[in-house]
Amino acid sequence: MQLDRGFYRKFFSIALPIAMQNLILSAVGVADTVMLGYVGQTALASSALAGQIMFVLNTIYFGVDAGITMLVAQYWGRGDMSAIEKVLAIAEKLSIAVGTIFFVGAVFFPGALMRIYTNDPGMIAAGCEYLRVVGFSYLFLALSQPFLAAMKAIERVRVSTFINCTALLMNIVLNAAFIFGWIPGVPPMGIRGVALATVISRAVEFLLCIVAGERFGKLRLRPRLLTLHSSALLKDFLCFSLPAVGNDFVWGLAFSMYSVIMGHLGEDITAAYSVISVIRNLATVFGFGVANGATIILGKSIGANQMERAKAEATRLAWLTLAAALIGSAVVLICPLAIGRMVELTPVARGYLQIMIWISAVYVIGPPLNTFFICGVFRAGGDSRFGFALDCVWLWGIFVPVGFLLAFALRVPPIWVFVFLSFDEFSKMPIVFARYRKRKWLRNITRGAEAA
């Protein structure tokens, strides 16, 4: 079928704000890298490793958000706000439980967490400073992220993006103020300043969510959510969300293990890896924006039982994702020209970075495409188990153990370990595309109003 102009209006109204949000999130990483680069290579490397705790937490939150989006987008297609509010209530309770666990670990046991990622005393000490402060932001994230995900799923993407971008831009400004001591009477705080800026910006984000909910009226972030319950929707949420949570967790934890591997290969390779990770994140923002927007667009069509339209939209979105990924490849080649001059690296680390740039220019095409199919298309119809099973086998059965083997048993040169780990996304693409062609993701997962 031919897609009308309304598809492109919907696409740009959903995907572009999400991409902008991802861009500013990556800009925070770029700003941290540049500013901490002036403080020193140890601060830069330790911040990147300590940030892996937040990365693992975010992968769980992303999984919860996926469960929200799968159900809410389809119920939005049916116009059932009561069910949507109950789904949000379930997600809030789960997020609060997870955020509290990570808060306790970061604030009270930071040394144990840092020793997972490195054995360097200097990086462990600096990372502990960071975690003791940033851990408080995990509690604010637990409350705000499910609400923002639900707002996106009901096509209030601009509101969600405005809130998130406001917090992230505040984060950048406060980072500079605290790191360099720009506030009168406040001495330069270095890596602790980055953590404090994160806590303040996430607290502001939470307050903005409350204000936005009160103004919108239909969906509010309020204590009453903790009293709402639906056994049927809880069953659905666990059925569709837990595999997504598991998928994002095993995927994120695998990438965190990559940091463990690289972090034990020396400060030079760790510093170069932290810089290229920021560049990769920046290069994939639009591709991930398209991929994440696909769940909302396709979920709404499937929830309204417009299956032919959903198939046509999926094809068009796949081509748009590929185009965005190719643009990201060009960004990888351009970014180092600016960032590379701003970060103080040793000659050895800079040599590693030059090689990583060329490898990453190809690598960044893979993640947006896999994310589009696994997290966008498949999850739009409730197919969240396939990605979970694939990443358990592919990442944890092959790439993580072989990565450890290459690094610590065979003692392969660090850059070749990086090359191997960069092949993970492309290697699973044929399996992902074969699953897409079977069309098992075209499934309406909503319940009747009485059941919900």
Backbone torsions as a table, in degrees:
resi	resn	phi	psi	omega
1	MET	NA	154.8	178.7
2	GLN	-86.3	133.1	177.8
3	LEU	-88.5	133.4	-178.5
4	ASP	-80.5	177.2	-179.3
5	ARG	-63.6	-22.7	178.9
6	GLY	-59.6	-30.1	178.3
7	PHE	-62.1	-45.2	-178.1
8	TYR	-70.4	-35.7	175.1
9	ARG	-61.8	-44.7	179.3
10	LYS	-64.7	-42.4	-179.2
11	PHE	-60.1	-50.9	-177.1
12	PHE	-70.4	-29.7	179.3
13	SER	-73.7	-21.9	-179.9
14	ILE	-103.1	-52.4	-173.4
15	ALA	-69.9	-41.2	-176.9
16	LEU	-65.2	-45.2	175.6
17	PRO	-60.8	-38.7	177.6
18	ILE	-64.2	-41.5	177.6
19	ALA	-63.4	-39.5	178.2
20	MET	-63.5	-41.4	177.1
21	GLN	-61.3	-44.8	177.5
22	ASN	-63.5	-36.9	-179.9
23	LEU	-63.5	-45.2	-179.2
24	ILE	-68.8	-36.3	175.6
25	LEU	-60.0	-43.0	177.8
26	SER	-68.4	-33.4	178.2
27	ALA	-62.6	-34.6	175.2
28	VAL	-60.9	-43.5	177.8
29	GLY	-62.8	-41.2	178.0
30	VAL	-63.2	-45.8	-179.2
31	ALA	-62.1	-43.0	177.8
32	ASP	-60.4	-44.1	-178.4
33	THR	-62.1	-45.9	-178.4
34	VAL	-65.6	-48.2	-175.9
35	MET	-68.4	-42.7	178.0
36	LEU	-70.9	-24.0	175.0
37	GLY	-62.1	-32.3	176.2
38	TYR	-73.0	-31.5	179.4
39	VAL	-69.2	-42.5	179.0
40	GLY	155.6	159.2	-177.4
41	GLN	-66.8	-33.7	179.5
42	THR	-65.5	-44.6	178.1
43	ALA	-61.7	-40.7	179.6
44	LEU	-63.2	-49.2	-176.9
45	ALA	-67.5	-42.5	-178.0
46	SER	-68.7	-35.5	176.5
47	SER	-63.8	-40.7	179.5
48	ALA	-63.5	-41.4	-179.2
49	LEU	-71.6	-42.6	177.7
50	ALA	-63.6	-32.6	178.2
51	GLY	-65.6	-14.3	177.5
52	GLN	-66.1	-25.9	175.9
53	ILE	-64.5	-45.5	176.3
54	MET	-63.8	-37.1	-179.9
55	PHE	-62.2	-45.6	178.9
56	VAL	-63.7	-43.2	177.9
57	LEU	-60.8	-43.4	-179.7
58	ASN	-64.0	-33.1	178.3
59	THR	-64.9	-34.8	176.1
60	ILE	-68.5	-44.5	178.1
61	TYR	-61.7	-38.2	178.1
62	PHE	-62.8	-37.3	176.9
63	GLY	-65.1	-42.6	175.6
64	VAL	-62.4	-43.6	178.2
65	ASP	-60.9	-35.1	178.2
66	ALA	-63.9	-42.1	176.9
67	GLY	-61.9	-40.5	176.3
68	ILE	-60.2	-49.8	-175.5
69	THR	-64.1	-42.3	179.8
70	MET	-57.0	-48.2	-176.1
71	LEU	-80.2	-46.1	-175.1
72	VAL	-65.3	-40.9	-179.6
73	ALA	-60.7	-40.6	-179.9
74	GLN	-73.3	-39.4	176.3
75	TYR	-68.2	-28.5	174.8
76	TRP	-67.0	-38.1	175.2
77	GLY	-61.4	-28.8	177.1
78	ARG	-90.9	-13.1	179.8
79	GLY	78.1	30.2	-176.8
80	ASP	-103.0	88.5	-177.9
81	MET	-71.4	-29.8	179.2
82	SER	-62.2	-45.4	178.0
83	ALA	-65.0	-37.8	-179.9
84	ILE	-61.7	-43.3	-179.9
85	GLU	-65.1	-36.8	179.1
86	LYS	-69.1	-36.4	176.1
87	VAL	-63.5	-43.0	178.3
88	LEU	-61.1	-40.5	179.5
89	ALA	-60.6	-43.4	178.9
90	ILE	-61.8	-44.5	-177.9
91	ALA	-66.2	-38.7	179.6
92	GLU	-61.4	-44.1	-179.2
93	LYS	-62.7	-42.1	179.7
94	LEU	-66.2	-42.9	-179.0
95	SER	-64.8	-39.8	178.9
96	ILE	-61.8	-42.1	179.5
97	ALA	-62.4	-45.7	-179.4
98	VAL	-66.9	-45.6	-179.1
99	GLY	-60.0	-36.8	179.5
100	THR	-65.7	-40.9	178.5
101	ILE	-61.5	-46.1	-179.4
102	PHE	-68.5	-34.9	176.8
103	PHE	-60.1	-47.3	-179.8
104	VAL	-62.0	-44.6	-179.6
105	GLY	-62.4	-45.5	-175.8
106	ALA	-70.7	-41.2	-174.8
107	VAL	-80.5	-37.8	-173.5
108	PHE	-103.4	-21.2	-178.6
109	PHE	-133.1	48.6	-176.6
110	PRO	-65.6	-35.1	-178.9
111	GLY	-62.5	-42.0	179.5
112	ALA	-63.2	-38.6	179.5
113	LEU	-68.8	-42.4	-178.6
114	MET	-66.2	-33.7	-179.1
115	ARG	-69.3	-14.3	173.3
116	ILE	-67.0	-35.2	-171.3
117	TYR	-97.8	-23.3	-178.1
118	THR	-156.9	156.7	174.2
119	ASN	-111.5	10.8	179.7
120	ASP	-81.9	118.0	-176.7
121	PRO	-57.7	-39.7	-179.5
122	GLY	-64.2	-44.3	179.8
123	MET	-69.6	-34.6	178.3
124	ILE	-64.4	-45.4	-178.5
125	ALA	-62.8	-45.2	-179.5
126	ALA	-66.8	-39.7	179.5
127	GLY	-64.5	-35.9	177.8
128	CYS	-63.9	-40.3	176.0
129	GLU	-56.3	-43.7	-178.0
130	TYR	-66.8	-48.5	-173.9
131	LEU	-66.6	-37.2	-178.4
132	ARG	-60.5	-28.2	-180.0
133	VAL	-93.2	-48.6	-173.4
134	VAL	-67.2	-20.0	-179.8
135	GLY	-56.2	-30.2	-179.9
136	PHE	-66.9	-26.1	179.5
137	SER	-69.1	-22.1	-179.3
138	TYR	-62.6	-32.6	-179.5
139	LEU	-70.6	-40.2	177.7
140	PHE	-67.1	-39.4	178.0
141	LEU	-61.1	-38.2	-178.4
142	ALA	-60.1	-32.0	-178.2
143	LEU	-87.2	-37.7	-172.9
144	SER	-85.7	-35.7	-172.4
145	GLN	-63.9	-44.0	177.5
146	PRO	-61.0	-39.3	179.5
147	PHE	-63.5	-45.0	179.7
148	LEU	-64.4	-36.1	177.6
149	ALA	-65.6	-41.2	179.1
150	ALA	-66.0	-38.8	178.7
151	MET	-63.4	-39.3	176.4
152	LYS	-63.5	-42.9	-175.1
153	ALA	-66.2	-24.9	176.7
154	ILE	-98.9	22.3	173.5
155	GLU	66.1	26.0	169.4
156	ARG	-98.7	52.6	-173.5
157	VAL	-68.7	-36.1	-178.1
158	ARG	-64.4	-39.5	178.2
159	VAL	-63.4	-48.6	179.5
160	SER	-59.6	-43.5	-178.9
161	THR	-66.9	-41.1	178.9
162	PHE	-59.7	-45.4	-179.6
163	ILE	-62.6	-48.7	-176.9
164	ASN	-66.2	-42.4	-178.9
165	CYS	-67.5	-36.8	176.9
166	THR	-60.3	-45.2	179.4
167	ALA	-64.5	-40.8	-177.3
168	LEU	-70.7	-39.6	177.2
169	LEU	-65.1	-39.4	174.8
170	MET	-61.1	-37.5	178.8
171	ASN	-60.1	-43.9	-179.2
172	ILE	-62.9	-46.4	-178.5
173	VAL	-63.8	-45.9	179.9
174	LEU	-66.8	-34.4	175.3
175	ASN	-54.0	-52.0	-178.5
176	ALA	-62.2	-43.0	-177.7
177	ALA	-63.2	-43.1	-177.6
178	PHE	-79.7	-37.4	-178.9
179	ILE	-64.6	-44.6	-173.5
180	PHE	-100.2	-1.4	177.1
181	GLY	72.1	41.8	-179.3
182	TRP	-76.7	-17.3	-179.0
183	ILE	-85.1	124.2	-179.1
184	PRO	-55.0	131.4	178.8
185	GLY	87.0	-8.6	179.4
186	VAL	-109.3	115.0	-178.9
187	PRO	-69.8	160.0	175.4
188	PRO	-55.5	131.0	-173.6
189	MET	-107.4	-8.3	178.8
190	GLY	59.0	-131.7	-175.1
191	ILE	-65.8	-30.2	176.5
192	ARG	-65.9	-29.8	177.9
193	GLY	-64.8	-36.6	176.8
194	VAL	-62.4	-43.1	-179.0
195	ALA	-66.4	-44.3	-179.5
196	LEU	-64.3	-39.4	177.7
197	ALA	-61.2	-38.7	178.5
198	THR	-63.7	-44.2	-179.3
199	VAL	-62.1	-47.4	-178.0
200	ILE	-63.7	-44.4	-177.5
201	SER	-66.4	-36.5	178.6
202	ARG	-72.2	-31.4	175.2
203	ALA	-66.3	-41.2	177.3
204	VAL	-64.8	-40.3	177.4
205	GLU	-58.2	-43.9	178.6
206	PHE	-61.3	-43.8	179.0
207	LEU	-64.5	-38.3	177.5
208	LEU	-65.7	-33.4	176.3
209	CYS	-63.0	-40.8	178.3
210	ILE	-63.3	-44.9	179.4
211	VAL	-62.8	-45.2	-179.5
212	ALA	-62.2	-41.0	178.9
213	GLY	-62.5	-41.1	179.4
214	GLU	-66.4	-36.3	-179.9
215	ARG	-73.9	-37.2	-179.4
216	PHE	-72.1	-43.2	174.3
217	GLY	87.1	-44.0	-175.5
218	LYS	-73.5	-28.9	-177.8
219	LEU	-139.7	110.9	-173.8
220	ARG	-123.4	147.6	176.1
221	LEU	-92.0	100.2	-173.3
222	ARG	-145.1	160.0	-178.6
223	PRO	-57.6	-27.9	-178.5
224	ARG	-58.0	-26.2	-179.7
225	LEU	-57.7	-33.6	-177.3
226	LEU	-70.5	-11.9	179.6
227	THR	-99.6	-12.0	-178.3
228	LEU	-75.7	145.5	-179.8
229	HIS	-154.1	143.2	173.6
230	SER	-147.9	112.8	-178.4
231	SER	-62.1	-38.6	-179.0
232	ALA	-66.1	-45.4	-179.5
233	LEU	-71.4	-32.4	175.5
234	LEU	-62.0	-42.0	177.8
235	LYS	-62.2	-44.6	178.7
236	ASP	-63.6	-44.5	-177.6
237	PHE	-61.4	-44.5	179.3
238	LEU	-66.8	-37.4	-178.7
239	CYS	-64.4	-43.8	-175.6
240	PHE	-95.0	-31.2	-175.1
241	SER	-83.2	-41.4	-176.4
242	LEU	-58.4	-43.0	174.4
243	PRO	-61.7	-35.5	177.8
244	ALA	-67.8	-43.0	175.6
245	VAL	-60.3	-45.9	178.4
246	GLY	-61.4	-42.6	179.8
247	ASN	-61.0	-51.8	-178.5
248	ASP	-65.9	-33.5	-180.0
249	PHE	-69.2	-48.2	-178.5
250	VAL	-68.0	-33.5	176.2
251	TRP	-66.3	-49.8	-179.3
252	GLY	-65.6	-39.1	179.7
253	LEU	-67.7	-33.6	176.6
254	ALA	-63.8	-43.9	178.1
255	PHE	-67.7	-31.6	174.6
256	SER	-65.9	-37.0	175.9
257	MET	-65.4	-32.2	174.2
258	TYR	-59.0	-40.2	178.4
259	SER	-68.0	-35.2	175.5
260	VAL	-60.4	-46.7	-179.8
261	ILE	-61.0	-51.9	-177.2
262	MET	-66.7	-34.7	-178.1
263	GLY	-68.0	-20.1	178.5
264	HIS	-97.0	6.3	-179.1
265	LEU	-102.2	7.4	176.5
266	GLY	118.9	156.0	-177.0
267	GLU	-66.2	-35.1	-177.7
268	ASP	-63.0	-50.6	-179.1
269	ILE	-68.9	-32.0	178.5
270	THR	-66.9	-43.3	179.2
271	ALA	-63.8	-45.0	178.0
272	ALA	-62.6	-39.8	180.0
273	TYR	-65.7	-37.1	179.0
274	SER	-66.0	-36.9	178.7
275	VAL	-69.7	-47.1	-178.1
276	ILE	-67.6	-28.1	176.6
277	SER	-64.4	-40.4	177.1
278	VAL	-64.5	-42.6	179.6
279	ILE	-64.4	-41.6	177.4
280	ARG	-60.7	-44.1	179.0
281	ASN	-60.6	-42.3	179.5
282	LEU	-64.9	-38.6	-176.1
283	ALA	-72.3	-21.9	-175.3
284	THR	-103.1	7.1	-173.9
285	VAL	-62.0	-45.0	-177.0
286	PHE	-73.3	-37.8	177.5
287	GLY	-60.4	-43.2	177.1
288	PHE	-69.5	-30.9	176.5
289	GLY	-62.4	-43.5	176.6
290	VAL	-64.2	-45.8	-177.5
291	ALA	-61.6	-44.7	-178.7
292	ASN	-71.6	-33.8	177.1
293	GLY	-67.9	-24.5	-179.0
294	ALA	-61.3	-37.7	-179.5
295	THR	-60.5	-40.8	-179.0
296	ILE	-69.7	-47.6	-177.1
297	ILE	-64.2	-50.3	-177.5
298	LEU	-71.7	-38.0	179.9
299	GLY	-60.8	-40.2	178.9
300	LYS	-64.8	-42.7	179.2
301	SER	-65.6	-42.4	179.9
302	ILE	-66.9	-40.8	178.8
303	GLY	-62.4	-27.7	177.2
304	ALA	-90.8	7.8	179.7
305	ASN	62.3	31.2	176.4
306	GLN	-99.4	73.3	-171.2
307	MET	-70.2	-40.6	179.4
308	GLU	-64.4	-38.6	177.6
309	ARG	-64.4	-41.0	179.7
310	ALA	-61.2	-41.3	179.1
311	LYS	-63.0	-43.3	-180.0
312	ALA	-66.3	-40.0	178.2
313	GLU	-64.4	-38.9	-179.8
314	ALA	-62.4	-41.8	179.0
315	THR	-62.6	-46.7	-179.5
316	ARG	-64.4	-40.8	-180.0
317	LEU	-66.2	-32.9	178.4
318	ALA	-62.6	-43.4	178.6
319	TRP	-66.7	-38.0	178.2
320	LEU	-65.9	-37.0	177.4
321	THR	-65.3	-42.1	178.1
322	LEU	-61.9	-43.2	178.5
323	ALA	-60.9	-42.6	178.8
324	ALA	-64.4	-37.3	179.6
325	ALA	-66.1	-38.0	178.4
326	LEU	-67.9	-36.2	174.5
327	ILE	-63.0	-39.9	177.9
328	GLY	-61.1	-35.5	177.8
329	SER	-61.5	-40.8	177.6
330	ALA	-66.0	-36.1	179.5
331	VAL	-62.2	-38.9	179.6
332	VAL	-59.1	-37.4	-178.3
333	LEU	-76.5	-25.2	-176.5
334	ILE	-89.6	-42.1	-173.6
335	CYS	-54.2	-44.9	-176.7
336	PRO	-59.3	-23.7	179.0
337	LEU	-60.5	-33.3	179.2
338	ALA	-93.2	-50.8	-174.5
339	ILE	-66.9	-38.5	-176.6
340	GLY	-58.6	-31.7	-179.6
341	ARG	-78.6	-19.0	-174.6
342	MET	-92.5	-15.5	-174.8
343	VAL	-106.8	130.4	178.6
344	GLU	-83.1	110.8	177.9
345	LEU	-126.1	152.7	174.9
346	THR	-70.5	160.9	178.1
347	PRO	-56.1	-37.5	179.4
348	VAL	-65.4	-46.3	179.3
349	ALA	-62.4	-39.4	179.7
350	ARG	-66.7	-34.6	176.2
351	GLY	-65.3	-42.7	175.2
352	TYR	-58.8	-43.8	-176.6
353	LEU	-61.8	-39.3	-180.0
354	GLN	-60.6	-41.4	178.6
355	ILE	-69.0	-41.0	-179.8
356	MET	-61.3	-32.4	-178.9
357	ILE	-61.7	-48.3	-177.5
358	TRP	-67.0	-38.2	177.4
359	ILE	-65.1	-42.5	-175.9
360	SER	-71.1	-24.7	177.8
361	ALA	-61.7	-30.9	175.7
362	VAL	-86.9	-41.6	-175.4
363	TYR	-55.7	-42.1	-171.0
364	VAL	-67.7	-7.0	175.3
365	ILE	-75.2	-31.9	-174.8
366	GLY	-71.4	-51.7	-175.3
367	PRO	-57.3	-43.5	178.8
368	PRO	-62.7	-37.6	-179.5
369	LEU	-68.5	-46.1	177.6
370	ASN	-63.8	-39.5	178.1
371	THR	-64.8	-38.8	178.7
372	PHE	-59.6	-48.1	-177.2
373	PHE	-73.3	-49.5	-173.7
374	ILE	-73.2	-49.0	-174.5
375	CYS	-93.3	-23.5	-179.4
376	GLY	-93.9	-65.9	-174.0
377	VAL	-71.3	-54.7	-174.6
378	PHE	-62.2	-45.0	-177.9
379	ARG	-70.4	-23.1	177.7
380	ALA	-58.9	-29.4	178.1
381	GLY	-107.9	18.5	176.3
382	GLY	82.8	7.0	-179.8
383	ASP	-87.1	80.9	-177.4
384	SER	-103.6	-9.8	-176.5
385	ARG	-78.4	-31.4	-176.5
386	PHE	-60.6	-49.2	-179.1
387	GLY	-61.8	-37.9	178.6
388	PHE	-61.8	-49.3	-178.7
389	ALA	-63.6	-42.1	-178.0
390	LEU	-62.7	-46.9	-177.4
391	ASP	-71.0	-31.0	175.1
392	CYS	-60.6	-45.0	-178.1
393	VAL	-76.0	-48.7	-170.7
394	TRP	-72.0	-48.2	-176.5
395	LEU	-81.0	-47.1	-175.2
396	TRP	-88.2	-18.9	176.6
397	GLY	-91.2	-21.8	-175.9
398	ILE	-123.9	-66.8	-165.5
399	PHE	-71.5	-42.6	179.5
400	VAL	-66.4	-52.2	-179.5
401	PRO	-64.4	-39.4	179.5
402	VAL	-68.4	-35.1	176.2
403	GLY	-60.1	-45.6	176.3
404	PHE	-62.7	-40.4	179.9
405	LEU	-61.5	-47.2	-179.5
406	LEU	-63.3	-40.7	-174.1
407	ALA	-76.1	-43.0	-167.5
408	PHE	-112.9	-22.5	177.6
409	ALA	-96.1	-51.3	-179.4
410	LEU	-86.2	-15.8	178.9
411	ARG	53.2	47.9	175.4
412	VAL	-66.6	147.0	177.3
413	PRO	-52.4	140.0	-174.2
414	PRO	-51.1	-39.1	-176.3
415	ILE	-67.0	-30.2	178.3
416	TRP	-74.7	-28.8	172.6
417	VAL	-63.6	-43.6	177.9
418	PHE	-60.8	-42.5	179.5
419	VAL	-59.7	-46.2	-179.4
420	PHE	-62.0	-46.9	-178.1
421	LEU	-65.3	-22.8	-179.9
422	SER	-79.9	-3.8	-177.6
423	PHE	-94.7	-2.3	-171.2
424	ASP	-63.1	-43.4	-174.7
425	GLU	-69.9	-45.0	-178.6
426	PHE	-64.8	-34.0	-174.7
427	SER	-67.7	-24.6	-179.0
428	LYS	-98.7	-0.6	-176.7
429	MET	-62.0	-40.6	178.6
430	PRO	-59.6	-37.7	179.5
431	ILE	-67.5	-41.7	-179.6
432	VAL	-63.8	-44.1	-177.9
433	PHE	-67.6	-35.6	177.6
434	ALA	-62.9	-38.8	177.4
435	ARG	-64.8	-40.2	178.5
436	TYR	-60.0	-41.0	-177.1
437	ARG	-66.6	-20.9	-179.1
438	LYS	-77.1	-14.9	176.2
439	ARG	62.9	23.3	178.7
440	LYS	-70.3	-12.4	-178.3
441	TRP	-81.2	-8.9	-179.8
442	LEU	-81.9	82.8	-174.6
443	ARG	-145.6	128.5	175.7
444	ASN	-83.5	121.0	-174.5
445	ILE	-109.7	10.3	-178.7
446	THR	-78.3	158.1	175.6
447	ARG	-107.2	163.8	173.9
448	GLY	-65.6	158.9	-175.8
449	ALA	-57.6	-37.7	-178.2
450	GLU	-69.2	-39.2	-178.7
451	ALA	-68.6	-35.4	-178.8
452	ALA	-75.9	NA	NA
